[in-house]
């Protein structure tokens, strides 16, 4: 059994560790948008601020007031860190 785990873990990436105050993009996989089709909607929403870490792989995000029906805790696989642009204004 340990050898199977070793082979499975070979291609696994270490999940990013976000700190409170970090900005992240949220995958729009499970979020209903106002677009007529999923094909035309954005893949990433945000950026949103991380408020705190909830559990080992979940983060509490600061969502806009219009999204009060959306639960604000998301798995790390649905989040991408915001990369600051090297180009300044």
N, CA, C and O atoms as a GROMACS GRO file, in nm:
protein
  356
    1UNK      N    1   0.082  -0.119   0.000
    1UNK     CA    2   0.000   0.000   0.000
    1UNK      C    3   0.087   0.127   0.000
    1UNK      O    4   0.051   0.227  -0.062
    2UNK      N    5   0.200   0.122   0.069
    2UNK     CA    6   0.287   0.240   0.073
    2UNK      C    7   0.346   0.271  -0.064
    2UNK      O    8   0.366   0.388  -0.098
    3UNK      N    9   0.373   0.168  -0.142
    3UNK     CA   10   0.428   0.193  -0.275
    3UNK      C   11   0.325   0.261  -0.365
    3UNK      O   12   0.362   0.344  -0.448
    4UNK      N   13   0.197   0.226  -0.350
    4UNK     CA   14   0.093   0.293  -0.428
    4UNK      C   15   0.084   0.441  -0.391
    4UNK      O   16   0.069   0.526  -0.478
    5UNK      N   17   0.093   0.470  -0.262
    5UNK     CA   18   0.089   0.609  -0.216
    5UNK      C   19   0.208   0.686  -0.270
    5UNK      O   20   0.196   0.802  -0.310
    6UNK      N   21   0.324   0.622  -0.272
    6UNK     CA   22   0.445   0.688  -0.321
    6UNK      C   23   0.427   0.728  -0.468
    6UNK      O   24   0.464   0.839  -0.506
    7UNK      N   25   0.372   0.639  -0.549
    7UNK     CA   26   0.351   0.670  -0.690
    7UNK      C   27   0.242   0.775  -0.710
    7UNK      O   28   0.252   0.858  -0.801
    8UNK      N   29   0.140   0.773  -0.628
    8UNK     CA   30   0.033   0.873  -0.639
    8UNK      C   31   0.082   1.010  -0.597
    8UNK      O   32   0.043   1.111  -0.657
    9UNK      N   33   0.167   1.016  -0.496
    9UNK     CA   34   0.216   1.144  -0.445
    9UNK      C   35   0.322   1.207  -0.534
    9UNK      O   36   0.353   1.325  -0.519
   10UNK      N   37   0.376   1.131  -0.628
   10UNK     CA   38   0.482   1.183  -0.714
   10UNK      C   39   0.438   1.306  -0.793
   10UNK      O   40   0.514   1.401  -0.808
   11UNK      N   41   0.315   1.304  -0.842
   11UNK     CA   42   0.266   1.413  -0.927
   11UNK      C   43   0.180   1.514  -0.852
   11UNK      O   44   0.127   1.606  -0.913
   12UNK      N   45   0.166   1.497  -0.722
   12UNK     CA   46   0.086   1.590  -0.644
   12UNK      C   47   0.164   1.715  -0.612
   12UNK      O   48   0.282   1.709  -0.575
   13UNK      N   49   0.099   1.827  -0.626
   13UNK     CA   50   0.163   1.954  -0.593
   13UNK      C   51   0.126   1.995  -0.451
   13UNK      O   52   0.018   1.963  -0.403
   14UNK      N   53   0.216   2.066  -0.386
   14UNK     CA   54   0.188   2.118  -0.253
   14UNK      C   55   0.094   2.236  -0.269
   14UNK      O   56   0.123   2.328  -0.346
   15UNK      N   57  -0.020   2.237  -0.198
   15UNK     CA   58  -0.114   2.349  -0.213
   15UNK      C   59  -0.054   2.479  -0.161
   15UNK      O   60   0.019   2.478  -0.062
   16UNK      N   61  -0.085   2.591  -0.225
   16UNK     CA   62  -0.032   2.718  -0.178
   16UNK      C   63  -0.088   2.753  -0.041
   16UNK      O   64  -0.201   2.717  -0.008
   17UNK      N   65  -0.010   2.823   0.037
   17UNK     CA   66  -0.051   2.864   0.171
   17UNK      C   67  -0.079   3.014   0.168
   17UNK      O   68   0.014   3.094   0.159
   18UNK      N   69  -0.206   3.051   0.175
   18UNK     CA   70  -0.244   3.192   0.171
   18UNK      C   71  -0.251   3.248   0.312
   18UNK      O   72  -0.290   3.178   0.406
   19UNK      N   73  -0.212   3.373   0.326
   19UNK     CA   74  -0.217   3.442   0.455
   19UNK      C   75  -0.334   3.540   0.452
   19UNK      O   76  -0.375   3.586   0.345
   20UNK      N   77  -0.390   3.574   0.570
   20UNK     CA   78  -0.495   3.677   0.573
   20UNK      C   79  -0.444   3.807   0.511
   20UNK      O   80  -0.335   3.854   0.541
   21UNK      N   81  -0.526   3.863   0.423
   21UNK     CA   82  -0.489   3.985   0.352
   21UNK      C   83  -0.442   3.960   0.210
   21UNK      O   84  -0.438   4.052   0.129
   22UNK      N   85  -0.405   3.835   0.177
   22UNK     CA   86  -0.364   3.802   0.041
   22UNK      C   87  -0.483   3.814  -0.054
   22UNK      O   88  -0.597   3.795  -0.013
   23UNK      N   89  -0.455   3.846  -0.179
   23UNK     CA   90  -0.558   3.854  -0.282
   23UNK      C   91  -0.551   3.728  -0.368
   23UNK      O   92  -0.443   3.683  -0.406
   24UNK      N   93  -0.668   3.671  -0.398
   24UNK     CA   94  -0.675   3.548  -0.477
   24UNK      C   95  -0.784   3.559  -0.582
   24UNK      O   96  -0.880   3.635  -0.567
   25UNK      N   97  -0.769   3.481  -0.688
   25UNK     CA   98  -0.872   3.463  -0.789
   25UNK      C   99  -0.954   3.342  -0.750
   25UNK      O  100  -0.900   3.245  -0.696
   26UNK      N  101  -1.083   3.345  -0.777
   26UNK     CA  102  -1.174   3.235  -0.746
   26UNK      C  103  -1.223   3.172  -0.876
   26UNK      O  104  -1.272   3.243  -0.964
   27UNK      N  105  -1.211   3.040  -0.888
   27UNK     CA  106  -1.260   2.969  -1.007
   27UNK      C  107  -1.412   2.978  -1.011
   27UNK      O  108  -1.479   2.964  -0.909
   28UNK      N  109  -1.465   3.001  -1.129
   28UNK     CA  110  -1.610   3.019  -1.144
   28UNK      C  111  -1.681   2.887  -1.171
   28UNK      O  112  -1.793   2.886  -1.223
   29UNK      N  113  -1.618   2.775  -1.138
   29UNK     CA  114  -1.674   2.642  -1.167
   29UNK      C  115  -1.816   2.625  -1.113
   29UNK      O  116  -1.906   2.586  -1.188
   30UNK      N  117  -1.838   2.654  -0.986
   30UNK     CA  118  -1.966   2.626  -0.922
   30UNK      C  119  -2.048   2.751  -0.892
   30UNK      O  120  -2.144   2.746  -0.816
   31UNK      N  121  -2.010   2.863  -0.951
   31UNK     CA  122  -2.079   2.988  -0.923
   31UNK      C  123  -2.161   3.029  -1.044
   31UNK      O  124  -2.110   3.039  -1.156
   32UNK      N  125  -2.288   3.052  -1.022
   32UNK     CA  126  -2.378   3.091  -1.130
   32UNK      C  127  -2.357   3.239  -1.162
   32UNK      O  128  -2.362   3.324  -1.073
   33UNK      N  129  -2.332   3.268  -1.289
   33UNK     CA  130  -2.313   3.406  -1.332
   33UNK      C  131  -2.434   3.450  -1.414
   33UNK      O  132  -2.525   3.372  -1.440
   34UNK      N  133  -2.434   3.577  -1.454
   34UNK     CA  134  -2.545   3.630  -1.532
   34UNK      C  135  -2.526   3.609  -1.682
   34UNK      O  136  -2.611   3.649  -1.762
   35UNK      N  137  -2.417   3.546  -1.721
   35UNK     CA  138  -2.392   3.520  -1.862
   35UNK      C  139  -2.490   3.416  -1.915
   35UNK      O  140  -2.532   3.328  -1.840
   36UNK      N  141  -2.527   3.424  -2.043
   36UNK     CA  142  -2.624   3.329  -2.098
   36UNK      C  143  -2.571   3.185  -2.103
   36UNK      O  144  -2.648   3.090  -2.087
   37UNK      N  145  -2.441   3.168  -2.125
   37UNK     CA  146  -2.384   3.033  -2.127
   37UNK      C  147  -2.255   3.031  -2.045
   37UNK      O  148  -2.190   3.133  -2.026
   38UNK      N  149  -2.220   2.913  -1.999
   38UNK     CA  150  -2.098   2.895  -1.921
   38UNK      C  151  -1.975   2.922  -2.008
   38UNK      O  152  -1.872   2.968  -1.959
   39UNK      N  153  -1.986   2.894  -2.136
   39UNK     CA  154  -1.875   2.912  -2.229
   39UNK      C  155  -1.832   3.059  -2.238
   39UNK      O  156  -1.714   3.087  -2.256
   40UNK      N  157  -1.926   3.150  -2.224
   40UNK     CA  158  -1.896   3.292  -2.238
   40UNK      C  159  -1.859   3.360  -2.106
   40UNK      O  160  -1.820   3.477  -2.105
   41UNK      N  161  -1.872   3.290  -1.996
   41UNK     CA  162  -1.844   3.353  -1.867
   41UNK      C  163  -1.694   3.347  -1.835
   41UNK      O  164  -1.620   3.268  -1.893
   42UNK      N  165  -1.652   3.431  -1.742
   42UNK     CA  166  -1.513   3.436  -1.702
   42UNK      C  167  -1.476   3.308  -1.628
   42UNK      O  168  -1.559   3.250  -1.559
   43UNK      N  169  -1.352   3.265  -1.643
   43UNK     CA  170  -1.307   3.145  -1.571
   43UNK      C  171  -1.267   3.177  -1.428
   43UNK      O  172  -1.284   3.094  -1.339
   44UNK      N  173  -1.216   3.297  -1.406
   44UNK     CA  174  -1.170   3.338  -1.273
   44UNK      C  175  -1.242   3.466  -1.234
   44UNK      O  176  -1.254   3.559  -1.313
   45UNK      N  177  -1.289   3.470  -1.111
   45UNK     CA  178  -1.360   3.586  -1.058
   45UNK      C  179  -1.274   3.651  -0.951
   45UNK      O  180  -1.196   3.585  -0.883
   46UNK      N  181  -1.290   3.782  -0.936
   46UNK     CA  182  -1.217   3.848  -0.828
   46UNK      C  183  -1.130   3.959  -0.879
   46UNK      O  184  -1.158   4.017  -0.984
   47UNK      N  185  -1.027   3.990  -0.809
   47UNK     CA  186  -0.965   3.922  -0.695
   47UNK      C  187  -1.038   3.949  -0.563
   47UNK      O  188  -1.100   4.054  -0.545
   48UNK      N  189  -1.029   3.852  -0.472
   48UNK     CA  190  -1.091   3.862  -0.341
   48UNK      C  191  -0.984   3.852  -0.233
   48UNK      O  192  -0.877   3.794  -0.255
   49UNK      N  193  -1.014   3.908  -0.118
   49UNK     CA  194  -0.920   3.907  -0.006
   49UNK      C  195  -0.944   3.784   0.081
   49UNK      O  196  -1.058   3.749   0.110
   50UNK      N  197  -0.835   3.720   0.123
   50UNK     CA  198  -0.844   3.607   0.215
   50UNK      C  199  -0.859   3.663   0.356
   50UNK      O  200  -0.778   3.744   0.400
   51UNK      N  201  -0.964   3.620   0.427
   51UNK     CA  202  -0.986   3.666   0.564
   51UNK      C  203  -0.917   3.575   0.665
   51UNK      O  204  -0.852   3.622   0.758
   52UNK      N  205  -0.933   3.442   0.646
   52UNK     CA  206  -0.868   3.348   0.737
   52UNK      C  207  -0.867   3.209   0.676
   52UNK      O  208  -0.939   3.180   0.581
   53UNK      N  209  -0.782   3.125   0.734
   53UNK     CA  210  -0.775   2.985   0.692
   53UNK      C  211  -0.874   2.906   0.777
   53UNK      O  212  -0.872   2.915   0.900
   54UNK      N  213  -0.959   2.829   0.711
   54UNK     CA  214  -1.060   2.750   0.780
   54UNK      C  215  -1.031   2.603   0.751
   54UNK      O  216  -1.060   2.556   0.641
   55UNK      N  217  -0.976   2.531   0.844
   55UNK     CA  218  -0.940   2.392   0.821
   55UNK      C  219  -0.804   2.382   0.754
   55UNK      O  220  -0.727   2.478   0.752
   56UNK      N  221  -0.775   2.265   0.699
   56UNK     CA  222  -0.643   2.244   0.639
   56UNK      C  223  -0.634   2.288   0.494
   56UNK      O  224  -0.527   2.328   0.448
   57UNK      N  225  -0.746   2.281   0.420
   57UNK     CA  226  -0.743   2.314   0.278
   57UNK      C  227  -0.854   2.410   0.237
   57UNK      O  228  -0.892   2.413   0.119
   58UNK      N  229  -0.906   2.488   0.329
   58UNK     CA  230  -1.017   2.579   0.298
   58UNK      C  231  -0.985   2.719   0.347
   58UNK      O  232  -0.916   2.737   0.448
   59UNK      N  233  -1.036   2.819   0.274
   59UNK     CA  234  -1.011   2.959   0.308
   59UNK      C  235  -1.142   3.037   0.305
   59UNK      O  236  -1.228   3.014   0.220
   60UNK      N  237  -1.153   3.129   0.398
   60UNK     CA  238  -1.269   3.219   0.409
   60UNK      C  239  -1.235   3.346   0.331
   60UNK      O  240  -1.135   3.411   0.361
   61UNK      N  241  -1.316   3.381   0.232
   61UNK     CA  242  -1.290   3.498   0.148
   61UNK      C  243  -1.387   3.611   0.178
   61UNK      O  244  -1.499   3.587   0.223
   62UNK      N  245  -1.343   3.733   0.153
   62UNK     CA  246  -1.429   3.850   0.166
   62UNK      C  247  -1.498   3.871   0.031
   62UNK      O  248  -1.438   3.919  -0.065
   63UNK      N  249  -1.626   3.833   0.025
   63UNK     CA  250  -1.703   3.843  -0.099
   63UNK      C  251  -1.783   3.973  -0.101
   63UNK      O  252  -1.812   4.029   0.005
   64UNK      N  253  -1.820   4.021  -0.220
   64UNK     CA  254  -1.901   4.143  -0.228
   64UNK      C  255  -2.041   4.120  -0.171
   64UNK      O  256  -2.088   4.006  -0.167
   65UNK      N  257  -2.109   4.227  -0.127
   65UNK     CA  258  -2.242   4.214  -0.068
   65UNK      C  259  -2.346   4.152  -0.163
   65UNK      O  260  -2.443   4.092  -0.116
   66UNK      N  261  -2.328   4.165  -0.294
   66UNK     CA  262  -2.423   4.108  -0.390
   66UNK      C  263  -2.421   3.955  -0.386
   66UNK      O  264  -2.516   3.891  -0.432
   67UNK      N  265  -2.316   3.896  -0.332
   67UNK     CA  266  -2.300   3.752  -0.329
   67UNK      C  267  -2.339   3.694  -0.194
   67UNK      O  268  -2.278   3.596  -0.149
   68UNK      N  269  -2.439   3.750  -0.128
   68UNK     CA  270  -2.473   3.703   0.006
   68UNK      C  271  -2.530   3.562   0.005
   68UNK      O  272  -2.536   3.498   0.110
   69UNK      N  273  -2.573   3.511  -0.110
   69UNK     CA  274  -2.625   3.374  -0.117
   69UNK      C  275  -2.513   3.271  -0.138
   69UNK      O  276  -2.539   3.150  -0.133
   70UNK      N  277  -2.389   3.318  -0.161
   70UNK     CA  278  -2.276   3.227  -0.184
   70UNK      C  279  -2.200   3.208  -0.053
   70UNK      O  280  -2.165   3.305   0.013
   71UNK      N  281  -2.176   3.083  -0.015
   71UNK     CA  282  -2.100   3.052   0.106
   71UNK      C  283  -1.956   3.098   0.086
   71UNK      O  284  -1.896   3.064  -0.016
   72UNK      N  285  -1.896   3.174   0.180
   72UNK     CA  286  -1.766   3.236   0.157
   72UNK      C  287  -1.644   3.148   0.183
   72UNK      O  288  -1.532   3.200   0.182
   73UNK      N  289  -1.661   3.018   0.207
   73UNK     CA  290  -1.547   2.930   0.233
   73UNK      C  291  -1.524   2.842   0.110
   73UNK      O  292  -1.616   2.776   0.062
   74UNK      N  293  -1.398   2.842   0.060
   74UNK     CA  294  -1.366   2.771  -0.063
   74UNK      C  295  -1.243   2.683  -0.045
   74UNK      O  296  -1.152   2.717   0.031
   75UNK      N  297  -1.241   2.570  -0.116
   75UNK     CA  298  -1.127   2.480  -0.114
   75UNK      C  299  -1.011   2.544  -0.189
   75UNK      O  300  -1.031   2.623  -0.282
   76UNK      N  301  -0.890   2.510  -0.148
   76UNK     CA  302  -0.770   2.570  -0.206
   76UNK      C  303  -0.758   2.539  -0.356
   76UNK      O  304  -0.694   2.616  -0.428
   77UNK      N  305  -0.816   2.431  -0.403
   77UNK     CA  306  -0.809   2.397  -0.546
   77UNK      C  307  -0.888   2.495  -0.633
   77UNK      O  308  -0.866   2.500  -0.754
   78UNK      N  309  -0.979   2.572  -0.573
   78UNK     CA  310  -1.058   2.671  -0.648
   78UNK      C  311  -0.995   2.810  -0.644
   78UNK      O  312  -1.053   2.904  -0.698
   79UNK      N  313  -0.879   2.824  -0.580
   79UNK     CA  314  -0.816   2.954  -0.563
   79UNK      C  315  -0.682   2.960  -0.636
   79UNK      O  316  -0.609   2.861  -0.643
   80UNK      N  317  -0.652   3.077  -0.690
   80UNK     CA  318  -0.523   3.104  -0.753
   80UNK      C  319  -0.469   3.233  -0.695
   80UNK      O  320  -0.544   3.329  -0.679
   81UNK      N  321  -0.341   3.238  -0.662
   81UNK     CA  322  -0.286   3.363  -0.607
   81UNK      C  323  -0.284   3.473  -0.713
   81UNK      O  324  -0.263   3.447  -0.831
   82UNK      N  325  -0.305   3.596  -0.668
   82UNK     CA  326  -0.298   3.711  -0.757
   82UNK      C  327  -0.152   3.747  -0.778
   82UNK      O  328  -0.079   3.770  -0.682
   83UNK      N  329  -0.110   3.750  -0.902
   83UNK     CA  330   0.028   3.787  -0.934
   83UNK      C  331   0.028   3.933  -0.976
   83UNK      O  332  -0.042   3.972  -1.070
   84UNK      N  333   0.106   4.013  -0.908
   84UNK     CA  334   0.115   4.155  -0.940
   84UNK      C  335   0.186   4.174  -1.074
   84UNK      O  336   0.283   4.103  -1.104
   85UNK      N  337   0.138   4.266  -1.152
   85UNK     CA  338   0.196   4.294  -1.283
   85UNK      C  339   0.330   4.365  -1.268
   85UNK      O  340   0.347   4.451  -1.181
   86UNK      N  341   0.425   4.328  -1.352
   86UNK     CA  342   0.556   4.394  -1.351
   86UNK      C  343   0.549   4.529  -1.420
   86UNK      O  344   0.639   4.612  -1.404
   87UNK      N  345   0.443   4.552  -1.496
   87UNK     CA  346   0.426   4.678  -1.568
   87UNK      C  347   0.355   4.776  -1.476
   87UNK      O  348   0.246   4.748  -1.426
   88UNK      N  349   0.416   4.890  -1.453
   88UNK     CA  350   0.352   4.991  -1.368
   88UNK      C  351   0.288   5.097  -1.457
   88UNK      O  352   0.349   5.143  -1.554
   89UNK      N  353   0.167   5.135  -1.425
   89UNK     CA  354   0.087   5.234  -1.498
   89UNK      C  355   0.158   5.282  -1.620
   89UNK      O  356   0.106   5.365  -1.693
   0.00000   0.00000   0.00000
